[in-house]
């Protein structure tokens, strides 16, 4: 069976490089970007995995595989495996993470762990052995990132810029959750917004039994000038917040919008806030914690 090809098959990314250079950080960022990540795969398993993904019929369009020297002698099979897959038409890229020796020493010492190849020798012996083992793969890498002067946030930014399909590079996902204050605050809220200052549809007989997802209620709530003014100013105020989350590599944020019972005002406002954030280029969705509770 032929592995997935460049025409319609998945994209395969090999993440490799020096131990301590940031492979775990890179793998986490790729997972947040929607890649299916496999860690510490023996090179001999690359072909069977590519075949398996090819049979998934698009369920795993982007596959990232972390391969490193934890596999000891097996790592020497990586370069031949890459050559074979490319010859068979697999859409393949290699990301190699590198770091200066002195920086690697400091990083290993800070976590008080030995280098995986140092054995009974010095840490520098292990680093030198790893450089020898990975030199061939480094030579054929599509992207080399030197993380010597990077912290985890800067490395995450570099990976996002290299592999995000979003032109802005933003991978922040916002959940706008409606809730009722009488049922308690959501424990996972990053921001809590109180919209009990808005007129309450509960006191309108024709709207009382409807929900904020129903158009008559949404039109009534959003038709008030104070609702429009609040949404305009709140979305504007969120711009530096969103930028800050990007800089700090916060990928998931929850905004909780509350009214008394979580049925009318908060629901309509949550849907509209999510819509406006989406229009502003943020991946946002609305969920309703207490809708349906009486």
Secondary structure, 3 states (H helix, E strand, C coil): CCCCCCCCCCEEEEEEECCCCCHHHHHHHHHHCCCEEECCCCHHHHHHHHHHHHCCCCCCCEEEEECCHHHHHHHHHHHHHHHHHHHCCCEEEEEEEECCHHHHHHHHHHHCCCCCCCCCCCHHHHHHHHHHHHHHHHHHCCEEEECCCCCHHHHHHHHHHHHCCCCCCCCCEEEEEEEEHHHCCCCCCCEEEECCCCCCHHHCCCCCCCCCCCHHHHHHHHCCHHHHHHHHHHHHHHHHHHHHHHHCCCCEEEEEEEECCCCCHHHHHHHHHHHHHHHCCCEEEEEECCCCCC
